[in-house]
Amino acid sequence: MEMPINPARPLRMHIDLNSCFTTIEQQANPLIRRKPVVVAAYDTPGGMILAASYEAKALGIKLGVNVRDARRIYPGLIVMMPDPDKYIDANRRFRELLLKYTDLVVAKSVDEYAVDFTASPALRRGETLAQIGMSIKQDIKQSIGEYVTVNVGIGANRFLAKLAAGLNKPDGLDEITIKNLRQIYSKVSLVDLPGINVRYQARLNLAGIYTPLDFLDAPLPVLRKEVFKGIVGYYWYLRLRGYEVDDMDFGRKTFGHQYALSQKTTDLNELSRLLMKLCEKTGRRLRRAGFTASGVHLWLGFEDHSRSSHGKRLGYELYSTQSIYQAALKLLNSAVSDSRVTNMAVSVYGLDSAGFKQLDLFADPEQDTWSIATTSDKINDRYGEFSVIPALMANMQDTILKRVSFGRADYL
């Protein structure tokens, strides 16, 4: 028997800050408003574009292209380097104003929030969710800035709310209900659905599913056995009908940092210095979140487009920057290639709560590294990032700069 569309009142909201990085830059500087602006990893010709204003997007400038190609499209393009502190401050203001409406607020990325109004006192006052959405839009302009706009989507589950938030950008507000769900599905493509990429689209096409309406009407056995080959098919069956299956936290699995080298090199000494700073940034995140790790992974990209990817599970806890670095350095020394390194990434996995550490009567080197790492973090928290650093990182303040990830926001 086919499951009906969820008849429950839509009480989930997805809020997406439009063109986050560039909009915040335009808010901060009125002189660049309504102009083609991009934020790039680096303002050099090879720097990759991380965010584009709507004016830049209208010219065909897309994310992921480099500055050189973007300027070929529009020579007058305004290129800016990221300002993470500015974006983190906007994210903090964003979250604080949402918490005035309900405490069920979950950051999905630096510019997106999923909000559950199931127990919100605002609804008990008789306001509709659409009215609350309009109030939030005004609050954002007052808190973050008058130039900042957001898209608001409302649905019975997170999936439909996110889909609704993407329907009319920028500055839209849309609601998907049991009454208009099929109509909405008829106007979008498979890859417009949150979570469906071209790979999943190809799978669906092989099963004769070419549109979201085909997807909605597909029998559960087809989704479970032919398309997704498992429980994921059942989750999609529920998700498309407005039932909540995404309101869960699977926990953090890794911490890491990556870097695209501005100067490609095979010099092991230089790579070791870069590795140390990557390990310091990784370690800071690990310790700030209250974890230890038991494994380390090193990924290298080379100029000849080859890759090296190796990880190792260790028989001891990784906590200090030095312990992470020593483990990662062994992986670096074992990586063999005649080609210059262009990209480097370090991550730690096998996470466990740092918790309380039992000290021995007689101190050992491991205890010393824990104490040094904790004390250094406190100094850096108080006096500024990298006030205290390993000697190997000397004069690297302009290398591997602070970044804000779109993908996660739990570090904010």
N, C-alpha and C positions, 0 to 999 in steps of 0.2 A: 504493500500500500504506500502510495506516495505521501511524503510529509508535506503539509501545507506551509505556505509562507507564514512566518511568525507574525501573529496578529497583535503582539504587545506594542504598547505606546513607545515610540522612539525616544530613548533617554540617553543615548550615547552621542557625544560630540567630538569631532576632530577639528582641530584648529591649526592652520598652516600659515606661518608668516611668509608673505609673498617675497620671493627673491631676497631671502634673508640678509646675506652679507652685503649685497649692493644697496639694498633699501636702507639698511642701518647707516652705511656710509653716506648715502644721499640725505638722510635725516640729519646727520652730523654736520654736513657741509651743503648749505643751500645752493652754492654756486654750481654743483654738479647734478642738481635735480633736473629731471626730464631730459637728461643727456645719456648717450650710450656709455655705460660704465661697466667694467668687469673687475673682479677680484681674482688675482692670479697667484699661484704658489710663489712665483718669482716674477719680477717685472722685466726680466730679460727676454729676448726673443723666443727662447725655448720654454719659458715658463708656461705651465698648464693652467687654463682658466678653470677656476673653481665655482664661480658664480657670475651671472650676467644680469644686468638690469633688463627690464622689459623693453626699454628702448634699444638695447644691444641685441636682444633676442629677435626683435622685429626686423633687424638688419640681416639675420641669419647667423649670428654669432652664437655658437653653441658651447655647452660645457665640454671640457675635455680637449678642445683644440688648443694649440699654443698661441702665444701672443703674436708671433710673427704672422701666422695665417689670419688671425683676427684683424690685424691692422691692414692686411691686404684687402679685407672686406670693407673696412672703414678706417682710413688713416688717422682720423681725429679721435679714435677711441681713447677713453680715459682708463688707464690701467693702474690699479692700486694693489698693494701688498696686503695680506690679511692683518687685521687688528683684533686678535683673539679676545683681549680684555674687554673691548667694546661689545663684542657679540655675546660674551658670557654675561656681561652686565644686563644686556637686553633680555637674555634668557631668564635671568633672575627676576627681573621686573615682570616678565611675561608670566612666570609661574606664580609669583606673589599675588597678582591680580586674579588669577584663576582660582586660587585657594580661598578667595573671598566668597566664591559661589559654592564650592564643595571641596572636601578634602580628598576626593577620589580623582586625583590628577596624576597622570603618568606621562613623563617625557619620552617621546618616541625618537627624537633627534633634537639637535640644537634649535630647530625652528618648528617643531611639531609637538602637539600635546593631544593625548586622548583623555577625555573627561567623561566621567560617569555621573549623571545627575539623578540616579535612582533615589538617593536619600538627601537630595539638595533641599535646604530650607527655602530656596528661591521659588521652587515649584509649589511649595505649600502656600506661598503668598498669591498664587493664582497666575503667575506669569507663564507664558508658553516658552518652550525651548528656543523658538525662533526669536522671541522678544529678548530672551537672555543673550542670545547670540549677538543681537544688535547692540545690547548694552556692553558686551565684552569688546566689540569693535570700538566703541567710544572710549572705554576704559584704556584700551591699548594706545589710542591716539594721545590720551592724556598722560599715560605713564611712560611710554617709549618715545612717542613723537607724532606730530600731526601728519607727517609724510608716510608713516608706516601703515600698511594695510594687511589684512589677514583674510583668508578664506575659511569659512565655517561650514562644516558638514554635519548633518544630523541624521541618525539612523538607529535601528533597533540593536545593532551590534557595531563593533569597531570597524569591521570591514565596510559596511554600508556607509558609515559616517565618513570614513576616509574617501570612499568613492564620491560621495556627495561633495566633499570639500574640493575635489578636483574638477568639478563640472564647469564652473564659470569663473576662471581666473582672469585678472586679479580682483580681489575685494568682493568675492561672491558669498552668498549664503543660500544653501540648498538643503532640502530635507527629503529623504527617501522613506516612503511609508508603504504599507501593504497596498495602498491604492495606486501608487505610481511606480512601483518597483519594475514591473514588466516594461512600462513605457521608457524608463531610464535605461534599462538593459538594451532596449531596441536602438538606442541612440549612440551607444559606445561600442568599442571593439574589445576583443579579448585582452589585448595588452593594455587597455585602459583600466582593467580591473587590478586593484592592488594585489601584488603577489604573483601575477601572471606575466612571465617574461616570454621572450621568443622561443625559448626551449620548451616551456610548458605549452605554448601555443601550438608548436609542432606536434606535440603528443596528442593534444586535443583534436587537431585536424586529422590525425591518423584514425581517430575514432569517429570521424564524421561530425565533429563539433567545431563549427566555424564562427559562431557568434555567442555573445553572453546569453541570449535566449536559448540557444541550443544547449549551452552549458547548464542552465537552470533546469531545462526539461530532460536532461540526460538521466536515465535510470541509475539508481545507486550502484547496482552490480557493474555497470559499464565503468563508472568512475573508480570503483574500488579495484576491479580486476583487470581492466583493459588500459586505463589511462594512468592512474597513479600507483597501481599495484600494491595497495595496502590501505592502512587506516587514514592516510592523508586524503584519499578519495572521499571517505565518509565526512571528514572535516570540511571539505569543499562543498559537499552536498548540504551540510548544515549552514555553512557560512553564507552561501548564495541565497538562502531562504531567510536570513536575518537572525539566525541563532548564534549566540556568542560562543566562540571556541578559541578566541585569541586573548582572553582576559586571564593570562597566566604568565608567571615569571619563571623562566627556566634557569635563571641565575647566570652569573658571569662565568665564562669558561677560560678566558685568556686575558692577559694584558700585554700590550706591545706598542711599538712605534716603528715607523718606516721613514725612509729618506731617499729622495732622488738626488744623486750627487751632481752638484753644479760643475765640478771638474772630474771627469771620468779618470780612473786611476787603477793601476795594479800594485801600487806602493803599499806593502803590508803595514808599514808604520802609520801611514795616513789612514788606512782602513781601520786600524786598531784604535786610533783616536776617535774616529767617527763611531765605531762600535761602542766605545766607552760612553759617549754622550747618549746614544740610543739606549744603552743599559741603564744609565742614570734616570732618564725620563721614564723608562719602563718601571724601574724600581720605585720611583716616587709614586707612580700610580698604584702599584701593587701595595705599598706600605700605607698609603693614604686610605685605601679601601679596607685595610686590616687583614690582608692575606699573606700567606707564604705560597711558594710554588715548588713543584718537584721535577719540572721539566723545562727545557729551554729549546727554542727553535730559531734557526737562522736561515733567512732567504736572501739570495743574491741574484741580481739580474745583471747580465753582461752585455757588452756592446754588440756582440755577434748574435744577440737575441737568445742565447742559451740561458739556462736557469740552474741554480743550485739550491736545493731545499733539503735541509737535514735537521732533525730534532733528536734530543736525547733525554730520556727519563733518568733522573739521578737518584742516588740512594741517600740524599740528604735534602734539607730544606733550603730553598733560595729565598733570601729576604733582603740582604744588603746589595747595593749596587756592585760591590766588588765580587760577591759570590756569583751574581748573574753574569758579570763580565768574564770571569775566569772560565765559566762553563761555555759561554758563547765564543770566546776566543779560541777554544779548542776546535769548535766547529769551523771557525774562520780559517784556521791553519790547515784544516784537512780539505778545504774546498780548493779544487785545482782547475785553473783555466788560464789560458794565455791572453784572453780578451780582457779589456778594461771593465771594471765594475761600474755600472750606471745606477743601480738601485740596491738598497740594503734594508732589511727589516728584521727586527728581533722581537720575539714574543716569549712569554712564559706561560706554562699551563700546569695542570695537575694542582689546582688551587685548593688551599685549606685555610681555615681561619687561623690567623696568627695567635689570637687569644693570649692566654697566660703561659709564659715560658718558665719552666722550673730551672732554677740556676743551681749549678754544682757548688759544693763547698769551695773547691779550687777552680778558679776561673780558667776558661779555655779560650782559644782564639775565636771560635764561633760566637761565643757570648760577646766578645769584644766587638766583632763586626756588627752584631745586632745593636749594641749600645751606640756605636759610632754612627750607624745609619739613622737611628731614631733621633739622636742629638742633632745631626746635620740637617735632618728634615725640619726640626723645630726652628733652627736658625734660619733656614731658607724660607720657611713660612713667615717668619717675623720680619726679616730684613730684605726679602726679595729672592726670587728664584736664582739659583746658582751663586749665592753669596759665598757658600762653602762648596768647593768642588774638588774632585780628585785632580792631582797635578797633571795627569794626562790630558785633561780637558782645558788647560790654560789657553787663553786667547781664542776660545771657540764660541764667544757670546753671539756672534753673527752667523753661526753654523747650526743647522738643525733647529730652526726657530720654533717657537711655540705655535701650535696649530689647534684648531677646533674641528672635531670630526663631525660630519653630517650623520654618520651611521649610528652613533651611540650618544647618549646624553647623561648616562649615569655617573660620569666623571665630573660633571659640572658642579 
